Amino acid sequence: MTPVKTFDTRVEADLARIALRAEGIEATVVGLDVALEGGAEGVRLLVADDKAAAARKILASPPRGPV
């Protein structure tokens, strides 16, 4: 598993995970919110090694409007 992005909150990470899943990329969220004790490293979003480049591209693109 490769970390593709780090977030300050679990909510942000979960939204990104949902966006990736909608594109067919499974992701895992690990870590604690920055506001919680021990959460200084933030919440990481991990994907399979072979999906990391595609996941980064999806996360870097502007959000799409309603379908």
PDB file of N, CA, C and O in Angstrom, chain B, residues numbered from 101:
ATOM      1  N   MET B 101       0.840  -1.175   0.000  1.00  0.00           N
ATOM      2  CA  MET B 101       0.000   0.000   0.000  1.00  0.00           C
ATOM      3  C   MET B 101       0.891   1.246   0.000  1.00  0.00           C
ATOM      4  O   MET B 101       1.928   1.303   0.661  1.00  0.00           O
ATOM      5  N   THR B 102       0.445   2.224  -0.760  1.00  0.00           N
ATOM      6  CA  THR B 102       1.187   3.473  -0.908  1.00  0.00           C
ATOM      7  C   THR B 102       0.333   4.643  -0.427  1.00  0.00           C
ATOM      8  O   THR B 102      -0.824   4.766  -0.829  1.00  0.00           O
ATOM      9  N   PRO B 103       0.890   5.508   0.436  1.00  0.00           N
ATOM     10  CA  PRO B 103       0.140   6.701   0.823  1.00  0.00           C
ATOM     11  C   PRO B 103       0.093   7.676  -0.351  1.00  0.00           C
ATOM     12  O   PRO B 103       1.123   7.974  -0.955  1.00  0.00           O
ATOM     13  N   VAL B 104      -1.111   8.173  -0.674  1.00  0.00           N
ATOM     14  CA  VAL B 104      -1.245   9.105  -1.793  1.00  0.00           C
ATOM     15  C   VAL B 104      -1.560  10.517  -1.343  1.00  0.00           C
ATOM     16  O   VAL B 104      -1.350  11.468  -2.095  1.00  0.00           O
ATOM     17  N   LYS B 105      -2.062  10.669  -0.121  1.00  0.00           N
ATOM     18  CA  LYS B 105      -2.343  12.006   0.393  1.00  0.00           C
ATOM     19  C   LYS B 105      -2.561  11.926   1.895  1.00  0.00           C
ATOM     20  O   LYS B 105      -3.010  10.906   2.418  1.00  0.00           O
ATOM     21  N   THR B 106      -2.232  13.029   2.588  1.00  0.00           N
ATOM     22  CA  THR B 106      -2.454  13.131   4.020  1.00  0.00           C
ATOM     23  C   THR B 106      -3.421  14.279   4.282  1.00  0.00           C
ATOM     24  O   THR B 106      -3.313  15.347   3.680  1.00  0.00           O
ATOM     25  N   PHE B 107      -4.361  14.047   5.181  1.00  0.00           N
ATOM     26  CA  PHE B 107      -5.406  15.020   5.496  1.00  0.00           C
ATOM     27  C   PHE B 107      -5.347  15.379   6.973  1.00  0.00           C
ATOM     28  O   PHE B 107      -4.789  14.637   7.781  1.00  0.00           O
ATOM     29  N   ASP B 108      -5.930  16.529   7.320  1.00  0.00           N
ATOM     30  CA  ASP B 108      -6.003  16.939   8.720  1.00  0.00           C
ATOM     31  C   ASP B 108      -7.108  16.212   9.469  1.00  0.00           C
ATOM     32  O   ASP B 108      -7.000  15.998  10.676  1.00  0.00           O
ATOM     33  N   THR B 109      -8.170  15.830   8.768  1.00  0.00           N
ATOM     34  CA  THR B 109      -9.294  15.176   9.452  1.00  0.00           C
ATOM     35  C   THR B 109      -9.678  13.878   8.751  1.00  0.00           C
ATOM     36  O   THR B 109      -9.410  13.679   7.567  1.00  0.00           O
ATOM     37  N   ARG B 110     -10.302  13.024   9.508  1.00  0.00           N
ATOM     38  CA  ARG B 110     -10.779  11.749   8.966  1.00  0.00           C
ATOM     39  C   ARG B 110     -11.904  11.987   7.954  1.00  0.00           C
ATOM     40  O   ARG B 110     -12.026  11.243   6.981  1.00  0.00           O
ATOM     41  N   VAL B 111     -12.714  13.006   8.175  1.00  0.00           N
ATOM     42  CA  VAL B 111     -13.815  13.306   7.259  1.00  0.00           C
ATOM     43  C   VAL B 111     -13.268  13.620   5.869  1.00  0.00           C
ATOM     44  O   VAL B 111     -13.769  13.096   4.874  1.00  0.00           O
ATOM     45  N   GLU B 112     -12.247  14.468   5.793  1.00  0.00           N
ATOM     46  CA  GLU B 112     -11.637  14.802   4.501  1.00  0.00           C
ATOM     47  C   GLU B 112     -11.086  13.554   3.819  1.00  0.00           C
ATOM     48  O   GLU B 112     -11.262  13.357   2.617  1.00  0.00           O
ATOM     49  N   ALA B 113     -10.415  12.717   4.608  1.00  0.00           N
ATOM     50  CA  ALA B 113      -9.830  11.489   4.058  1.00  0.00           C
ATOM     51  C   ALA B 113     -10.922  10.545   3.556  1.00  0.00           C
ATOM     52  O   ALA B 113     -10.776   9.925   2.503  1.00  0.00           O
ATOM     53  N   ASP B 114     -12.008  10.438   4.306  1.00  0.00           N
ATOM     54  CA  ASP B 114     -13.108   9.559   3.889  1.00  0.00           C
ATOM     55  C   ASP B 114     -13.773  10.066   2.611  1.00  0.00           C
ATOM     56  O   ASP B 114     -14.160   9.264   1.761  1.00  0.00           O
ATOM     57  N   LEU B 115     -13.909  11.377   2.464  1.00  0.00           N
ATOM     58  CA  LEU B 115     -14.481  11.926   1.232  1.00  0.00           C
ATOM     59  C   LEU B 115     -13.592  11.597   0.030  1.00  0.00           C
ATOM     60  O   LEU B 115     -14.088  11.266  -1.047  1.00  0.00           O
ATOM     61  N   ALA B 116     -12.287  11.689   0.225  1.00  0.00           N
ATOM     62  CA  ALA B 116     -11.355  11.340  -0.853  1.00  0.00           C
ATOM     63  C   ALA B 116     -11.431   9.848  -1.159  1.00  0.00           C
ATOM     64  O   ALA B 116     -11.370   9.446  -2.321  1.00  0.00           O
ATOM     65  N   ARG B 117     -11.564   9.029  -0.120  1.00  0.00           N
ATOM     66  CA  ARG B 117     -11.693   7.580  -0.313  1.00  0.00           C
ATOM     67  C   ARG B 117     -12.940   7.261  -1.131  1.00  0.00           C
ATOM     68  O   ARG B 117     -12.904   6.410  -2.020  1.00  0.00           O
ATOM     69  N   ILE B 118     -14.028   7.936  -0.832  1.00  0.00           N
ATOM     70  CA  ILE B 118     -15.280   7.725  -1.572  1.00  0.00           C
ATOM     71  C   ILE B 118     -15.110   8.143  -3.031  1.00  0.00           C
ATOM     72  O   ILE B 118     -15.596   7.460  -3.933  1.00  0.00           O
ATOM     73  N   ALA B 119     -14.424   9.259  -3.265  1.00  0.00           N
ATOM     74  CA  ALA B 119     -14.186   9.720  -4.642  1.00  0.00           C
ATOM     75  C   ALA B 119     -13.359   8.702  -5.416  1.00  0.00           C
ATOM     76  O   ALA B 119     -13.638   8.436  -6.585  1.00  0.00           O
ATOM     77  N   LEU B 120     -12.352   8.136  -4.776  1.00  0.00           N
ATOM     78  CA  LEU B 120     -11.526   7.126  -5.445  1.00  0.00           C
ATOM     79  C   LEU B 120     -12.335   5.862  -5.725  1.00  0.00           C
ATOM     80  O   LEU B 120     -12.220   5.267  -6.796  1.00  0.00           O
ATOM     81  N   ARG B 121     -13.140   5.463  -4.766  1.00  0.00           N
ATOM     82  CA  ARG B 121     -13.951   4.250  -4.959  1.00  0.00           C
ATOM     83  C   ARG B 121     -14.911   4.422  -6.135  1.00  0.00           C
ATOM     84  O   ARG B 121     -15.163   3.474  -6.878  1.00  0.00           O
ATOM     85  N   ALA B 122     -15.444   5.628  -6.300  1.00  0.00           N
ATOM     86  CA  ALA B 122     -16.342   5.905  -7.424  1.00  0.00           C
ATOM     87  C   ALA B 122     -15.626   5.739  -8.759  1.00  0.00           C
ATOM     88  O   ALA B 122     -16.261   5.499  -9.786  1.00  0.00           O
ATOM     89  N   GLU B 123     -14.306   5.869  -8.739  1.00  0.00           N
ATOM     90  CA  GLU B 123     -13.494   5.703  -9.950  1.00  0.00           C
ATOM     91  C   GLU B 123     -12.899   4.304 -10.047  1.00  0.00           C
ATOM     92  O   GLU B 123     -12.084   4.032 -10.930  1.00  0.00           O
ATOM     93  N   GLY B 124     -13.307   3.408  -9.132  1.00  0.00           N
ATOM     94  CA  GLY B 124     -12.848   2.024  -9.181  1.00  0.00           C
ATOM     95  C   GLY B 124     -11.541   1.749  -8.453  1.00  0.00           C
ATOM     96  O   GLY B 124     -10.925   0.703  -8.662  1.00  0.00           O
ATOM     97  N   ILE B 125     -11.113   2.672  -7.605  1.00  0.00           N
ATOM     98  CA  ILE B 125      -9.869   2.483  -6.856  1.00  0.00           C
ATOM     99  C   ILE B 125     -10.212   2.330  -5.376  1.00  0.00           C
ATOM    100  O   ILE B 125     -10.754   3.248  -4.761  1.00  0.00           O
ATOM    101  N   GLU B 126      -9.896   1.178  -4.814  1.00  0.00           N
ATOM    102  CA  GLU B 126     -10.118   0.946  -3.388  1.00  0.00           C
ATOM    103  C   GLU B 126      -9.018   1.651  -2.592  1.00  0.00           C
ATOM    104  O   GLU B 126      -7.854   1.657  -2.991  1.00  0.00           O
ATOM    105  N   ALA B 127      -9.399   2.235  -1.477  1.00  0.00           N
ATOM    106  CA  ALA B 127      -8.441   2.962  -0.643  1.00  0.00           C
ATOM    107  C   ALA B 127      -8.731   2.677   0.820  1.00  0.00           C
ATOM    108  O   ALA B 127      -9.841   2.293   1.187  1.00  0.00           O
ATOM    109  N   THR B 128      -7.716   2.871   1.649  1.00  0.00           N
ATOM    110  CA  THR B 128      -7.829   2.665   3.082  1.00  0.00           C
ATOM    111  C   THR B 128      -7.403   3.938   3.789  1.00  0.00           C
ATOM    112  O   THR B 128      -6.424   4.570   3.393  1.00  0.00           O
ATOM    113  N   VAL B 129      -8.126   4.320   4.830  1.00  0.00           N
ATOM    114  CA  VAL B 129      -7.821   5.498   5.627  1.00  0.00           C
ATOM    115  C   VAL B 129      -7.187   5.028   6.935  1.00  0.00           C
ATOM    116  O   VAL B 129      -7.735   4.168   7.624  1.00  0.00           O
ATOM    117  N   VAL B 130      -6.026   5.598   7.272  1.00  0.00           N
ATOM    118  CA  VAL B 130      -5.354   5.253   8.528  1.00  0.00           C
ATOM    119  C   VAL B 130      -4.863   6.514   9.222  1.00  0.00           C
ATOM    120  O   VAL B 130      -4.488   7.485   8.566  1.00  0.00           O
ATOM    121  N   GLY B 131      -4.867   6.497  10.552  1.00  0.00           N
ATOM    122  CA  GLY B 131      -4.345   7.611  11.320  1.00  0.00           C
ATOM    123  C   GLY B 131      -5.433   8.320  12.105  1.00  0.00           C
ATOM    124  O   GLY B 131      -6.613   7.982  12.022  1.00  0.00           O
ATOM    125  N   LEU B 132      -4.998   9.320  12.874  1.00  0.00           N
ATOM    126  CA  LEU B 132      -5.887  10.092  13.732  1.00  0.00           C
ATOM    127  C   LEU B 132      -5.982  11.514  13.220  1.00  0.00           C
ATOM    128  O   LEU B 132      -5.067  12.019  12.569  1.00  0.00           O
ATOM    129  N   ASP B 133      -7.108  12.157  13.524  1.00  0.00           N
ATOM    130  CA  ASP B 133      -7.235  13.580  13.207  1.00  0.00           C
ATOM    131  C   ASP B 133      -6.111  14.348  13.883  1.00  0.00           C
ATOM    132  O   ASP B 133      -5.658  13.968  14.963  1.00  0.00           O
ATOM    133  N   VAL B 134      -5.662  15.420  13.257  1.00  0.00           N
ATOM    134  CA  VAL B 134      -4.601  16.249  13.827  1.00  0.00           C
ATOM    135  C   VAL B 134      -5.021  16.782  15.186  1.00  0.00           C
ATOM    136  O   VAL B 134      -4.176  16.954  16.065  1.00  0.00           O
ATOM    137  N   ALA B 135      -6.305  17.047  15.378  1.00  0.00           N
ATOM    138  CA  ALA B 135      -6.792  17.599  16.641  1.00  0.00           C
ATOM    139  C   ALA B 135      -6.718  16.599  17.798  1.00  0.00           C
ATOM    140  O   ALA B 135      -6.766  17.002  18.960  1.00  0.00           O
ATOM    141  N   LEU B 136      -6.603  15.320  17.504  1.00  0.00           N
ATOM    142  CA  LEU B 136      -6.560  14.311  18.556  1.00  0.00           C
ATOM    143  C   LEU B 136      -5.129  14.048  18.998  1.00  0.00           C
ATOM    144  O   LEU B 136      -4.183  14.232  18.232  1.00  0.00           O
ATOM    145  N   GLU B 137      -4.987  13.622  20.226  1.00  0.00           N
ATOM    146  CA  GLU B 137      -3.665  13.300  20.754  1.00  0.00           C
ATOM    147  C   GLU B 137      -3.018  12.212  19.906  1.00  0.00           C
ATOM    148  O   GLU B 137      -3.641  11.191  19.617  1.00  0.00           O
ATOM    149  N   GLY B 138      -1.785  12.430  19.514  1.00  0.00           N
ATOM    150  CA  GLY B 138      -1.067  11.454  18.708  1.00  0.00           C
ATOM    151  C   GLY B 138      -1.365  11.579  17.229  1.00  0.00           C
ATOM    152  O   GLY B 138      -0.886  10.766  16.439  1.00  0.00           O
ATOM    153  N   GLY B 139      -2.148  12.583  16.826  1.00  0.00           N
ATOM    154  CA  GLY B 139      -2.528  12.722  15.440  1.00  0.00           C
ATOM    155  C   GLY B 139      -1.703  13.721  14.662  1.00  0.00           C
ATOM    156  O   GLY B 139      -2.160  14.225  13.637  1.00  0.00           O
ATOM    157  N   ALA B 140      -0.500  14.020  15.121  1.00  0.00           N
ATOM    158  CA  ALA B 140       0.332  15.029  14.464  1.00  0.00           C
ATOM    159  C   ALA B 140       0.679  14.659  13.023  1.00  0.00           C
ATOM    160  O   ALA B 140       0.949  15.539  12.205  1.00  0.00           O
ATOM    161  N   GLU B 141       0.675  13.386  12.713  1.00  0.00           N
ATOM    162  CA  GLU B 141       0.998  12.951  11.352  1.00  0.00           C
ATOM    163  C   GLU B 141      -0.203  13.033  10.426  1.00  0.00           C
ATOM    164  O   GLU B 141      -0.053  12.864   9.216  1.00  0.00           O
ATOM    165  N   GLY B 142      -1.374  13.285  10.954  1.00  0.00           N
ATOM    166  CA  GLY B 142      -2.569  13.400  10.134  1.00  0.00           C
ATOM    167  C   GLY B 142      -3.148  12.050   9.756  1.00  0.00           C
ATOM    168  O   GLY B 142      -2.738  11.007  10.265  1.00  0.00           O
ATOM    169  N   VAL B 143      -4.110  12.101   8.853  1.00  0.00           N
ATOM    170  CA  VAL B 143      -4.834  10.916   8.407  1.00  0.00           C
ATOM    171  C   VAL B 143      -4.383  10.604   6.989  1.00  0.00           C
ATOM    172  O   VAL B 143      -4.519  11.437   6.093  1.00  0.00           O
ATOM    173  N   ARG B 144      -3.849   9.411   6.785  1.00  0.00           N
ATOM    174  CA  ARG B 144      -3.306   9.045   5.467  1.00  0.00           C
ATOM    175  C   ARG B 144      -4.289   8.210   4.669  1.00  0.00           C
ATOM    176  O   ARG B 144      -5.029   7.388   5.209  1.00  0.00           O
ATOM    177  N   LEU B 145      -4.270   8.447   3.371  1.00  0.00           N
ATOM    178  CA  LEU B 145      -5.083   7.681   2.432  1.00  0.00           C
ATOM    179  C   LEU B 145      -4.142   6.777   1.658  1.00  0.00           C
ATOM    180  O   LEU B 145      -3.232   7.252   0.978  1.00  0.00           O
ATOM    181  N   LEU B 146      -4.361   5.461   1.763  1.00  0.00           N
ATOM    182  CA  LEU B 146      -3.490   4.476   1.139  1.00  0.00           C
ATOM    183  C   LEU B 146      -4.223   3.758   0.010  1.00  0.00           C
ATOM    184  O   LEU B 146      -5.416   3.469   0.108  1.00  0.00           O
ATOM    185  N   VAL B 147      -3.484   3.475  -1.068  1.00  0.00           N
ATOM    186  CA  VAL B 147      -4.024   2.681  -2.179  1.00  0.00           C
ATOM    187  C   VAL B 147      -2.991   1.631  -2.570  1.00  0.00           C
ATOM    188  O   VAL B 147      -1.835   1.697  -2.150  1.00  0.00           O
ATOM    189  N   ALA B 148      -3.416   0.666  -3.376  1.00  0.00           N
ATOM    190  CA  ALA B 148      -2.488  -0.344  -3.888  1.00  0.00           C
ATOM    191  C   ALA B 148      -1.377   0.344  -4.666  1.00  0.00           C
ATOM    192  O   ALA B 148      -1.609   1.353  -5.332  1.00  0.00           O
ATOM    193  N   ASP B 149      -0.183  -0.200  -4.580  1.00  0.00           N
ATOM    194  CA  ASP B 149       0.980   0.407  -5.233  1.00  0.00           C
ATOM    195  C   ASP B 149       0.736   0.708  -6.705  1.00  0.00           C
ATOM    196  O   ASP B 149       1.125   1.766  -7.200  1.00  0.00           O
ATOM    197  N   ASP B 150       0.093  -0.221  -7.404  1.00  0.00           N
ATOM    198  CA  ASP B 150      -0.109  -0.046  -8.845  1.00  0.00           C
ATOM    199  C   ASP B 150      -1.220   0.947  -9.186  1.00  0.00           C
ATOM    200  O   ASP B 150      -1.426   1.253 -10.360  1.00  0.00           O
ATOM    201  N   LYS B 151      -1.929   1.448  -8.195  1.00  0.00           N
ATOM    202  CA  LYS B 151      -3.011   2.421  -8.408  1.00  0.00           C
ATOM    203  C   LYS B 151      -2.636   3.824  -7.921  1.00  0.00           C
ATOM    204  O   LYS B 151      -3.428   4.756  -8.060  1.00  0.00           O
ATOM    205  N   ALA B 152      -1.437   3.983  -7.353  1.00  0.00           N
ATOM    206  CA  ALA B 152      -1.052   5.257  -6.730  1.00  0.00           C
ATOM    207  C   ALA B 152      -1.057   6.422  -7.719  1.00  0.00           C
ATOM    208  O   ALA B 152      -1.585   7.488  -7.400  1.00  0.00           O
ATOM    209  N   ALA B 153      -0.493   6.252  -8.890  1.00  0.00           N
ATOM    210  CA  ALA B 153      -0.429   7.356  -9.857  1.00  0.00           C
ATOM    211  C   ALA B 153      -1.830   7.774 -10.289  1.00  0.00           C
ATOM    212  O   ALA B 153      -2.117   8.968 -10.375  1.00  0.00           O
ATOM    213  N   ALA B 154      -2.696   6.815 -10.558  1.00  0.00           N
ATOM    214  CA  ALA B 154      -4.069   7.121 -10.965  1.00  0.00           C
ATOM    215  C   ALA B 154      -4.825   7.815  -9.830  1.00  0.00           C
ATOM    216  O   ALA B 154      -5.585   8.753 -10.071  1.00  0.00           O
ATOM    217  N   ALA B 155      -4.618   7.358  -8.605  1.00  0.00           N
ATOM    218  CA  ALA B 155      -5.292   7.961  -7.450  1.00  0.00           C
ATOM    219  C   ALA B 155      -4.847   9.409  -7.264  1.00  0.00           C
ATOM    220  O   ALA B 155      -5.674  10.288  -7.020  1.00  0.00           O
ATOM    221  N   ARG B 156      -3.555   9.659  -7.378  1.00  0.00           N
ATOM    222  CA  ARG B 156      -3.056  11.040  -7.242  1.00  0.00           C
ATOM    223  C   ARG B 156      -3.651  11.946  -8.321  1.00  0.00           C
ATOM    224  O   ARG B 156      -3.991  13.098  -8.051  1.00  0.00           O
ATOM    225  N   LYS B 157      -3.774  11.429  -9.524  1.00  0.00           N
ATOM    226  CA  LYS B 157      -4.342  12.213 -10.623  1.00  0.00           C
ATOM    227  C   LYS B 157      -5.804  12.555 -10.328  1.00  0.00           C
ATOM    228  O   LYS B 157      -6.229  13.691 -10.537  1.00  0.00           O
ATOM    229  N   ILE B 158      -6.564  11.588  -9.848  1.00  0.00           N
ATOM    230  CA  ILE B 158      -7.973  11.814  -9.516  1.00  0.00           C
ATOM    231  C   ILE B 158      -8.092  12.846  -8.403  1.00  0.00           C
ATOM    232  O   ILE B 158      -8.911  13.760  -8.488  1.00  0.00           O
ATOM    233  N   LEU B 159      -7.284  12.706  -7.365  1.00  0.00           N
ATOM    234  CA  LEU B 159      -7.365  13.623  -6.230  1.00  0.00           C
ATOM    235  C   LEU B 159      -6.913  15.036  -6.597  1.00  0.00           C
ATOM    236  O   LEU B 159      -7.335  16.001  -5.959  1.00  0.00           O
ATOM    237  N   ALA B 160      -6.073  15.171  -7.601  1.00  0.00           N
ATOM    238  CA  ALA B 160      -5.587  16.490  -8.012  1.00  0.00           C
ATOM    239  C   ALA B 160      -6.557  17.198  -8.954  1.00  0.00           C
ATOM    240  O   ALA B 160      -6.474  18.414  -9.127  1.00  0.00           O
ATOM    241  N   SER B 161      -7.473  16.448  -9.563  1.00  0.00           N
ATOM    242  CA  SER B 161      -8.407  17.059 -10.512  1.00  0.00           C
ATOM    243  C   SER B 161      -9.532  17.767  -9.759  1.00  0.00           C
ATOM    244  O   SER B 161      -9.891  17.376  -8.649  1.00  0.00           O
ATOM    245  N   PRO B 162     -10.088  18.826 -10.384  1.00  0.00           N
ATOM    246  CA  PRO B 162     -11.195  19.537  -9.714  1.00  0.00           C
ATOM    247  C   PRO B 162     -12.424  18.628  -9.582  1.00  0.00           C
ATOM    248  O   PRO B 162     -12.655  17.768 -10.433  1.00  0.00           O
ATOM    249  N   PRO B 163     -13.202  18.817  -8.529  1.00  0.00           N
ATOM    250  CA  PRO B 163     -14.383  17.981  -8.339  1.00  0.00           C
ATOM    251  C   PRO B 163     -15.393  18.193  -9.474  1.00  0.00           C
ATOM    252  O   PRO B 163     -15.538  19.291 -10.012  1.00  0.00           O
ATOM    253  N   ARG B 164     -16.070  17.120  -9.808  1.00  0.00           N
ATOM    254  CA  ARG B 164     -17.119  17.198 -10.822  1.00  0.00           C
ATOM    255  C   ARG B 164     -18.417  17.642 -10.181  1.00  0.00           C
ATOM    256  O   ARG B 164     -18.640  17.442  -8.987  1.00  0.00           O
ATOM    257  N   GLY B 165     -19.263  18.241 -10.984  1.00  0.00           N
ATOM    258  CA  GLY B 165     -20.572  18.655 -10.499  1.00  0.00           C
ATOM    259  C   GLY B 165     -21.510  17.479 -10.400  1.00  0.00           C
ATOM    260  O   GLY B 165     -21.121  16.348 -10.694  1.00  0.00           O
ATOM    261  N   PRO B 166     -22.746  17.726  -9.989  1.00  0.00           N
ATOM    262  CA  PRO B 166     -23.722  16.637  -9.887  1.00  0.00           C
ATOM    263  C   PRO B 166     -23.954  15.978 -11.237  1.00  0.00           C
ATOM    264  O   PRO B 166     -23.902  16.619 -12.287  1.00  0.00           O
ATOM    265  N   VAL B 167     -24.207  14.702 -11.176  1.00  0.00           N
ATOM    266  CA  VAL B 167     -24.438  13.932 -12.399  1.00  0.00           C
ATOM    267  C   VAL B 167     -25.912  13.875 -12.695  1.00  0.00           C
ATOM    268  O   VAL B 167     -26.319  13.271 -13.686  1.00  0.00           O
TER     269      VAL B 167
END
